[in-house]
Amino acid sequence: INAKHPGHAERASEIFLLFSCADTVVKAQIATRLVLPGLIRVVERPHEFGPEVVLKLLRCIKHLCMGDASHMEALQRAKAVPTLVAMLKLTQAQAHAMSSWAEMRNVCVNALYLLCKISRSRQEEAAINGVLPPLQALIEQGSPLKQFALPIVCDIAKASKRARAELKHHRGVQFYLGLLATEFWQEAALDALLVWLLDEGAYVSKVMEGPQGVQALQGVMDCGNNSFVNMLEPLRQIVYNSAPVNRALGKLAGHAGVSPFVSSLVKRLRHQDALVRRLLLDIMTSLYEHHRSPKLLVERHRLKPVLTDIIENDPGVLVQNVASRLFRAFEAHDIL
């Protein structure tokens, strides 16, 4: 493809696009070291080759991402990930100078989503090359592309320590906490926070124990959709593994001297699912074990009658067992 001959470049890009829609055998002929580097070089220079040519080749790359896994590996070797990220990082002035910018950005985000979906190494590569700011901007603007941007951002926390270092530069913990109020993405955000917490407990806990973190985790306990059940296990692990977050959630505050988080937890103990009730009691046990004023915690939230009722009336044997252990802990520590 030669920029000095626009007609040739246009025709060649159309042929590549046509081939990329063909079967696996034809796609395999494009996904080679002889062809892909040349295509990537054209995509890297949209102002030289023209937006229409580059758009066709971006679609070609996207189609290759939808094929065999070996095609994606070939794209990775050809530096497709940094090239696509660089396209997303174009300045506003550079973007507006290209007539097809909106569609080019759409194809770039879709291709990155497909490339990063199952590959930790490509997730890390995208993070290192600066994919976070443009994706976070799309999400915060409420763009339709956020359904593809969100999985990439959430997966980066699980990719590697190097990828998480990039998240630090872009307020990653705060960003994930904000997602806990976003329906359909709460689970992914909480899983990302848990993975990061287990790797860098002190750093993540410092943010999560603050007002934003406590409020966001309170929102998890008050969540009214089906995500609540799926978020309980990662929430239990966060409370168990982080003493600072644990104490912040159990802190007695306000005129009534109660913990809003514990109050919501007690109300949720009426849930019809026995597994949910057991996980809630596990969380309550962790909060009690780390609390600075356990006696006040029990008194202010009237935990004695709550546990007594569960021990005597709950149909779940495992639920009764957890409640009994916690009740015996109260007795052993002279709380009652």
C-alpha positions as CSV (number, residue, x, y, z in Angstrom):
1,I,0.0,0.0,0.0
2,N,1.6,3.2,-1.2
3,A,0.4,6.6,0.1
4,K,1.7,8.3,-3.1
5,H,-0.9,6.4,-5.1
6,P,-4.3,7.0,-3.3
7,G,-6.2,4.9,-5.8
8,H,-4.0,1.9,-5.3
9,A,-4.1,2.3,-1.5
10,E,-7.9,2.5,-1.5
11,R,-8.2,-0.6,-3.7
12,A,-5.7,-2.6,-1.7
13,S,-7.4,-1.8,1.6
14,E,-10.7,-3.0,0.1
15,I,-9.1,-6.3,-1.0
16,F,-7.7,-6.8,2.5
17,L,-11.1,-6.1,4.1
18,L,-12.7,-8.6,1.7
19,F,-10.1,-11.3,2.5
20,S,-10.5,-10.7,6.3
21,C,-14.2,-11.6,6.0
22,A,-13.3,-14.9,4.4
23,D,-12.7,-18.3,6.0
24,T,-9.9,-19.3,8.3
25,V,-7.6,-20.4,5.6
26,V,-7.7,-17.0,3.9
27,K,-7.4,-15.1,7.1
28,A,-4.3,-17.2,8.0
29,Q,-2.6,-15.8,4.9
30,I,-3.1,-12.2,6.2
31,A,-2.1,-13.1,9.8
32,T,1.6,-13.6,8.8
33,R,4.8,-11.7,9.4
34,L,5.0,-10.8,5.8
35,V,1.6,-9.0,5.7
36,L,0.6,-7.8,9.2
37,P,3.5,-5.4,9.9
38,G,2.7,-3.6,6.7
39,L,-0.9,-3.2,7.6
40,I,0.0,-1.9,11.1
41,R,2.4,0.6,9.6
42,V,-0.5,2.1,7.5
43,V,-2.8,2.2,10.5
44,E,-0.1,4.1,12.4
45,R,-0.2,6.9,9.8
46,P,-3.8,7.9,9.3
47,H,-2.9,11.4,8.1
48,E,-0.6,10.1,5.5
49,F,-2.8,7.3,4.0
50,G,-6.2,8.9,4.7
51,P,-9.0,8.0,7.2
52,E,-11.0,5.8,4.8
53,V,-8.0,3.5,4.0
54,V,-7.1,3.3,7.7
55,L,-10.7,2.5,8.6
56,K,-10.9,-0.4,6.2
57,L,-7.7,-1.8,7.6
58,L,-8.9,-1.4,11.2
59,R,-12.0,-3.4,10.2
60,C,-9.6,-6.0,8.8
61,I,-7.8,-6.2,12.1
62,K,-11.1,-6.5,14.0
63,H,-12.2,-9.4,11.7
64,L,-8.9,-11.2,12.4
65,C,-9.5,-10.8,16.1
66,M,-12.8,-12.6,15.7
67,G,-11.1,-15.6,14.2
68,D,-8.5,-18.2,15.3
69,A,-6.5,-17.6,18.5
70,S,-3.3,-17.8,16.4
71,H,-4.4,-14.8,14.5
72,M,-4.6,-12.7,17.7
73,E,-1.1,-13.9,18.7
74,A,0.2,-12.8,15.3
75,L,-1.5,-9.4,15.8
76,Q,0.2,-9.1,19.1
77,R,3.6,-9.9,17.6
78,A,2.9,-7.2,15.0
79,K,2.3,-4.6,17.7
80,A,-1.4,-4.3,17.1
81,V,-2.2,-3.5,20.7
82,P,0.0,-0.4,21.1
83,T,-1.1,0.8,17.6
84,L,-4.8,0.6,18.5
85,V,-4.2,2.3,21.9
86,A,-2.2,5.1,20.1
87,M,-5.2,5.6,17.9
88,L,-7.5,6.0,20.9
89,K,-5.1,8.5,22.4
90,L,-5.2,11.0,19.5
91,T,-5.9,14.5,20.6
92,Q,-9.3,16.1,20.0
93,A,-7.9,18.3,17.3
94,Q,-6.3,15.3,15.5
95,A,-9.5,13.3,15.8
96,H,-11.7,16.0,14.5
97,A,-9.5,16.4,11.5
98,M,-10.5,12.9,10.4
99,S,-14.0,12.5,8.9
100,S,-14.4,8.9,10.0
101,W,-13.0,9.3,13.6
102,A,-16.1,8.1,15.4
103,E,-16.3,4.9,13.5
104,M,-12.5,4.4,13.7
105,R,-12.7,4.7,17.5
106,N,-15.6,2.3,17.6
107,V,-13.6,-0.3,15.6
108,C,-10.5,0.3,17.8
109,V,-12.3,-0.3,21.0
110,N,-14.0,-3.4,19.7
111,A,-10.7,-4.9,18.4
112,L,-9.0,-4.2,21.7
113,Y,-11.9,-5.8,23.6
114,L,-11.5,-9.0,21.5
115,L,-7.7,-9.0,21.8
116,C,-7.7,-8.4,25.6
117,K,-10.6,-10.6,26.5
118,I,-8.7,-13.8,27.3
119,S,-5.1,-12.7,27.4
120,R,-3.4,-11.3,30.5
121,S,-0.3,-10.4,28.4
122,R,-2.3,-8.3,26.0
123,Q,-4.2,-6.7,28.9
124,E,-0.8,-5.7,30.4
125,E,0.5,-4.5,27.1
126,A,-2.6,-2.3,26.7
127,A,-2.2,-0.8,30.2
128,I,1.5,-0.1,29.7
129,N,0.8,1.7,26.4
130,G,-1.8,4.0,28.0
131,V,-5.2,2.5,27.3
132,L,-6.7,3.5,30.7
133,P,-7.3,7.3,30.2
134,P,-9.2,7.0,26.9
135,L,-11.3,4.0,28.1
136,Q,-12.1,5.7,31.5
137,A,-13.2,8.8,29.5
138,L,-15.6,6.7,27.4
139,I,-17.0,5.1,30.5
140,E,-17.4,8.4,32.4
141,Q,-19.1,10.0,29.4
142,G,-21.6,7.2,29.2
143,S,-20.6,6.3,25.7
144,P,-22.2,3.2,24.1
145,L,-18.7,1.9,23.8
146,K,-18.4,1.5,27.6
147,Q,-19.8,-2.0,27.3
148,F,-16.5,-2.9,25.6
149,A,-14.3,-0.5,27.6
150,L,-15.5,-1.7,31.1
151,P,-14.4,-5.3,30.8
152,I,-10.9,-4.2,29.6
153,V,-10.5,-1.8,32.5
154,C,-11.7,-4.4,35.1
155,D,-9.5,-7.2,33.7
156,I,-6.4,-5.0,33.9
157,A,-6.4,-5.3,37.7
158,K,-6.1,-9.1,37.3
159,A,-3.4,-9.0,34.5
160,S,-0.2,-8.4,36.4
161,K,1.6,-6.2,39.0
162,R,2.9,-4.1,36.2
163,A,-0.6,-3.5,34.9
164,R,-1.8,-2.6,38.4
165,A,1.0,0.0,38.6
166,E,-0.6,1.7,35.7
167,L,-4.0,1.7,37.5
168,K,-2.3,3.5,40.4
169,H,-1.4,6.4,38.1
170,H,-5.1,6.7,37.1
171,R,-6.8,6.4,40.4
172,G,-7.8,2.8,39.7
173,V,-9.1,1.9,43.2
174,Q,-11.3,5.0,43.2
175,F,-12.5,4.2,39.7
176,Y,-13.5,0.7,40.7
177,L,-15.3,1.9,43.8
178,G,-17.3,4.2,41.6
179,L,-18.3,1.3,39.4
180,L,-19.9,-0.5,42.5
181,A,-22.9,1.8,41.9
182,T,-23.1,0.9,38.2
183,E,-25.6,-1.9,37.5
184,F,-24.2,-4.9,35.6
185,W,-20.6,-4.0,36.4
186,Q,-20.7,-4.2,40.2
187,E,-19.5,-7.8,40.3
188,A,-16.6,-7.2,37.9
189,A,-15.5,-4.1,39.8
190,L,-15.6,-5.9,43.2
191,D,-13.7,-8.8,41.8
192,A,-11.0,-6.4,40.5
193,L,-10.8,-4.7,43.9
194,L,-10.4,-8.1,45.6
195,V,-7.6,-9.3,43.3
196,W,-5.7,-6.0,43.8
197,L,-6.3,-6.1,47.6
198,L,-4.8,-9.6,47.9
199,D,-1.7,-8.4,46.0
200,E,-1.3,-4.9,47.6
201,G,-3.3,-4.9,50.7
202,A,-1.9,-1.8,52.4
203,Y,-2.3,0.4,49.3
204,V,-5.8,-0.7,48.4
205,S,-7.0,-0.7,52.0
206,K,-5.9,2.8,52.5
207,V,-8.3,4.0,49.8
208,M,-11.1,1.6,50.6
209,E,-11.2,2.5,54.3
210,G,-12.0,6.1,53.4
211,P,-15.4,7.7,53.1
212,Q,-15.7,6.8,49.4
213,G,-14.8,3.1,50.0
214,V,-17.2,2.7,53.0
215,Q,-20.0,4.3,51.1
216,A,-19.4,2.1,48.0
217,L,-19.3,-1.1,50.1
218,Q,-22.4,0.0,51.9
219,G,-24.0,0.2,48.5
220,V,-23.1,-3.4,47.9
221,M,-24.9,-4.4,51.0
222,D,-28.0,-2.3,50.0
223,C,-27.9,-3.5,46.4
224,G,-31.4,-4.5,45.3
225,N,-30.6,-6.5,42.1
226,N,-29.4,-10.1,41.6
227,S,-25.8,-9.0,41.8
228,F,-26.0,-8.8,45.6
229,V,-25.9,-12.6,45.9
230,N,-22.8,-12.9,43.6
231,M,-21.0,-10.1,45.4
232,L,-21.2,-11.6,48.8
233,E,-18.3,-14.0,48.5
234,P,-15.8,-11.3,47.3
235,L,-17.1,-8.9,49.9
236,R,-16.6,-11.6,52.6
237,Q,-13.0,-12.0,51.4
238,I,-12.3,-8.3,51.4
239,V,-13.7,-8.0,55.0
240,Y,-11.7,-11.0,56.1
241,N,-8.4,-10.0,54.5
242,S,-8.3,-6.3,55.2
243,A,-8.4,-5.3,58.9
244,P,-8.6,-1.5,58.0
245,V,-11.6,-2.0,55.7
246,N,-13.1,-4.3,58.3
247,R,-12.9,-1.7,61.1
248,A,-14.1,1.1,58.8
249,L,-17.3,-0.9,58.0
250,G,-17.9,-1.8,61.6
251,K,-17.3,1.7,63.0
252,L,-20.1,3.0,65.2
253,A,-21.1,6.4,64.1
254,G,-23.9,9.0,64.3
255,H,-26.2,9.9,67.1
256,A,-27.5,6.3,67.4
257,G,-23.9,5.0,67.6
258,V,-24.5,2.2,65.1
259,S,-22.7,1.0,62.0
260,P,-24.9,1.6,58.8
261,F,-23.1,-1.4,57.2
262,V,-23.9,-3.8,60.1
263,S,-27.5,-2.5,60.3
264,S,-28.0,-3.3,56.6
265,L,-26.3,-6.7,57.1
266,V,-28.7,-7.6,60.0
267,K,-31.7,-6.8,57.8
268,R,-30.3,-9.0,55.0
269,L,-30.3,-12.0,57.4
270,R,-33.9,-12.5,56.4
271,H,-32.8,-13.5,52.9
272,Q,-34.5,-16.7,51.6
273,D,-31.2,-18.2,50.4
274,A,-29.4,-20.2,53.1
275,L,-26.0,-19.7,51.4
276,V,-26.6,-15.9,51.5
277,R,-27.5,-16.0,55.2
278,R,-24.3,-18.1,56.0
279,L,-22.1,-15.7,54.1
280,L,-23.6,-12.7,55.9
281,L,-23.0,-14.4,59.2
282,D,-19.4,-15.0,58.2
283,I,-19.0,-11.3,57.4
284,M,-20.6,-10.4,60.8
285,T,-18.1,-12.8,62.5
286,S,-15.1,-11.1,60.8
287,L,-16.5,-7.6,61.8
288,Y,-16.9,-8.8,65.4
289,E,-13.4,-10.3,65.7
290,H,-11.7,-7.1,64.5
291,H,-14.0,-4.5,66.2
292,R,-12.4,-2.1,68.7
293,S,-15.6,-2.1,70.8
294,P,-17.2,-5.5,70.3
295,K,-19.5,-5.2,73.3
296,L,-21.0,-2.0,72.0
297,L,-21.3,-3.6,68.5
298,V,-23.4,-6.4,69.9
299,E,-25.5,-4.1,72.1
300,R,-26.2,-1.4,69.6
301,H,-27.3,-3.8,66.9
302,R,-29.2,-6.2,69.3
303,L,-27.2,-9.1,67.9
304,K,-28.0,-11.4,70.8
305,P,-31.8,-11.8,70.0
306,V,-30.9,-11.9,66.2
307,L,-28.5,-14.8,66.7
308,T,-30.9,-16.6,69.1
309,D,-33.7,-16.5,66.6
310,I,-31.4,-17.9,63.9
311,I,-30.2,-20.7,66.2
312,E,-33.7,-21.7,67.1
313,N,-35.6,-21.1,63.9
314,D,-33.4,-21.0,60.8
315,P,-34.0,-24.1,58.6
316,G,-30.4,-24.2,57.4
317,V,-28.1,-26.4,59.5
318,L,-24.9,-24.7,58.4
319,V,-26.5,-21.3,59.1
320,Q,-27.3,-22.4,62.6
321,N,-23.8,-23.7,63.1
322,V,-22.2,-20.4,62.1
323,A,-24.7,-18.4,64.3
324,S,-23.9,-20.8,67.3
325,R,-20.2,-20.3,66.9
326,L,-20.6,-16.6,66.9
327,F,-22.9,-16.7,69.9
328,R,-20.4,-18.9,71.8
329,A,-17.7,-16.3,71.0
330,F,-19.9,-13.6,72.6
331,E,-20.2,-15.8,75.7
332,A,-16.4,-16.6,75.8
333,H,-15.5,-13.0,75.7
334,D,-18.0,-12.0,78.3
335,I,-19.9,-9.9,75.8
336,L,-23.4,-11.0,76.8
